[in-house]
Amino acid sequence: MSATEAESTSLSGGLCRRTWERIVHERGLVEARSASGRAFRTLVSPMSPDPVGEVRVFTAADETEPVAKLVYVGLTVRAIGLDSHMVFAFVRPDLPVPHFTLDSVQGQGSYAFHLDLIPRADLGTHLTYLDWAHAPLTPAFEEVSQRPGLSKAAIGPRQFAMMSPWMLVHRAEEAAFTGIDDAVTTYLDHWFGLLAAPVPDAVVADVADTDLSLRDARNRANIFSPDVDHVWAQVARLVGDEAMEDVRAQLLDNEVRA
């Protein structure tokens, strides 16, 4: 059992694991493993004699599957009280369906999470797309945002601009974090619904002015830029610059780099 699997019963690890396992199961994704048959990458740190995490990568079983790649990254460093788990499920670059992401973290006694469907077109100029991809999440977004035990996480407007206005990003007391499963289910069910049905003609027409693949490449380069998200500096301190860059590379596009 890997370090991350051993932590799967933690609140943060369990929430993320249930989520990516459901995506893998429902979309029939296939795991890309290391040459030894284990997780795609095992993460080590000078802070621990044992592995501190892993990267697991799943890809589509065939070209008809809209979810091209799922990347899970888990880091558990007991020496500093960190238990961090995130998943990104990327839709094919030529489709307008948003990407799905969940990040669940326990650090030094407190919890935090983000949950979002990452837009594939400019929401300010594509109202039909917005109403199809994101607006149905409004009731869940508003209800969760008002729950006791949640407070806004420290994320600046520059980083927020890479995501959607429906991103739930909060610090959470333990009881509030425990109750976040239903919001994850709501976002996930909506996303599965978008994947299951043909993209409406009106949405196709609305985003026809967008080079979806080009925008996706630029958006992902920004989301996972160390200049935008300073978590990469923290990851580098834990696992080293080379391993950090390797993890980041798995998120920038849908290639699987051995």
N, C-alpha and C positions, 0 to 999 in steps of 0.2 A: 504494500500500500504506500502510495506516495505521500509526501508531507501534506499536499493540498487535499488529497482524498481523506487523510486523517482528520483534517479540519472541516470536512464537509458537514459535520453536525453542528458547527458554529452557526449562529444566526445569519451572519453575512455570507458565509460559504454555502449554507443550505439554500438560501434564497436564490443565489446565483446559479447553483448547480441544478436546482429544480427547473429553473428557467431555460438554461441552455440544453438540458436533457430533453425538455419538451420540444424545443425547436428541432433538435437533431432527430427525435423520434417522428414528429409530425411531417417533417420535410424529407425524411429518408436520407439524411446527409451521411457521408462516409468519412471516417476519421483517417487523417494522414498521420502516420506514426513514425517514430524514429527508426533507425536501422535495427535497433535492438527490440523493436516491437512495443516500446513504451510510449509515453506521451511525446508529442512532437519535440518539445524542448523541456529539459529539466533545468531549473534555475538554482544556482548556488550563490552563497554569499560568504564573505569573510566573517560575518557576524554569527555564523552557525556551522557546526561540523556536518550537519545534515542538509539535504536539499531544502530550500525555502519556498519552492514553488514550481509551477509548470506552465507551459503554454500548450494548449490543445487546439488543433486545427481540424476543421471538418469542411468538406467540399461537396458540391452537388454530385449526385449519382450519375446524372446525364445532363445534356444540354437543354432539356425541357424544364429543368428545375430553376425557378427564378432566384432562389437563394444560392448565391455563388460560393460564399465562404462564411464560415463562422469561426471566430477566434475567441478563445477563453484564456484569460491570464489570471492566475492565482498566485498571491504572494503572502506567506505567513511567516513573520519573523518575531518569534516570541521575545527575543532580547529587547525589542523596542515596543512590544505590545501591538504589533500591526497584523491585521487579518484582512486582506484586500482581495476582492474578486470582481472581475469585470468580463462582460461578454459583448461582442459586437457581431451582429449578423448582417452581412452585406448582400444586398440584392444586386443582380446583374447590372453593369453600368448603363446598358441601353434601356432599362426600364425605369419609370418614374416612381415606383413604389419606394417609400422611405426605407432607410436602414433602421434596424432595431438595436437599442443598446440599454444595458443595465449595469450599473456599478454599485457594489455593496461593500461597505468598509466598516470595520471596527478598529478604532485606534485609541489606545490609552483610555479605555473605558467608555467611549462614546461611539455612536454609530453615524453613518452618513450614507447617502445613496443618490444616484441620478438615474432617471428613467426617461427615455425619449424615443421618438421616431424622428430620425434625422432627415430633413427635407432634401429633395433632389432638384428643386427649382426655387427660384426667388419667390418667397411667399408674398412679398409686397407688390408683385406685378402679376401674380397668377392666382386670382381669387377662386376660380373653378377648381384648380389643383388643391388649394388650401382647404376648401370646403369638403373635398373628397378625402384627402389624406389625413387631415389634422382636426378639423372642426368637431367631428364626433367625439373627440377626447375631452372636449371642454367641460362637461359635467363632472367627469372624474378628476380632471385637473383642479377645478375649483373646489370640489369637496375635499380632496386630499390636502390642498394648500392651506385649508382652514383647520386641519386636525390639531388638537392639542398634542404637545410633545414634539412638534416639528418646528424647526427654525431654518431660515434661509442659509444655505451653505455659502461660503466665501468664494464666489466665482464672479469675475469681473465681466463688464459688458462686452469687452473684446472677445473673450472666450465664449460668452453666451451667444454672440452673433453667429457662431459656427453651427449652432444647434437650432431647435425650434422653440417658439414661445410657449409650447406645451411641455417643455422639459420640466419635470419635477426634480428639483435638486435641493436636498435638505440635509441638515443634521437632525438626528433623531434620538429621543430617549428610547430606552430599550422597549418599553411597551408600545410606543408608536411605531418603532421599526418592525416589531413582530406583526403588526397589523397591516403592513404595506403589501402583503401578498395579493390582496384583492386588486390593488391598483396595477400591479404588474400583470395580473391576469387580464384586466380590462384593456390595457395597452396591447398586450400580446394577442388577445382575441381579435381586436380591431385590425392589427397588422396581418394576422392570418387571413382575415376576411379580404383584405386588399390583395393578398397573394393568390387567393383561391379564385377570384373572379377576374374576367378580362378587364383591362383598363378601359373605362368608359371612353367613347369617342370624343366626348366634350373635353375630357382631361387630356387625351392625346393631342387634340387641337390646341388646347390652352398652353401646353408646354412645347409646342412644335418649334418655337423660337429658341429653345434651349438645347445646346449640345450636351446631352445628359452625361455622356462618358467624360467629356472634357471637364464639365463642372464637377463631376464626382471626383475626378483625380485631384482637382485643385482644392475642393472642400476637404477631402481626406488629408491632403498635405498640410492644410491649416489646422484641422482638428488635432492631428497627432504631431504638430510642430512643437519642439521644446521651447520655441520662442513664445508660443501661445499658451501652452499648458505646462506649468512649471513642475508638474508631477514627474516629468521625465528626468529632471535633475535628481529628484529623490530616488527614483528607480535606479539611476546610474550609481548613486552612492551605495545602494543596497547590493546590486548585482554586477556592477562594473559597466564602463561605457560600451564595450563591445556587445555584451548581452543585452543592454538596454536598446542599442541600435538594432539588434536582431529582432527583438520583440516589436519594436516600432515598425520595422520593415514588413512584418506580417500583417500589419493593419493598413498600410498605405495603398495596397491594391489586392487583387484576388489571385495573384500568383502564389504558389506554394514553393518556397525556397528551402531546399534541404540543407 
